[in-house]
Amino acid sequence: MPQLNPNPWFAILVFSWVIFLTIIPTKILSHTTPNEPAPMSEEKHKTEPWDWPW
């Protein structure tokens, strides 16, 4: 049964995982987001208690 011979398939598996784990993440992480997040102020907003009408 040739499908149980691991010689060519194991090499294909290893090389494909090497590509997935090294080349593709670097290409994805090299993209920059169009809108960088702006730092938010640390002052607290004033909240007023709201009474229910009933």
Order of alpha helices (4+ residues) and beta strands (2+ residues): alpha-alpha
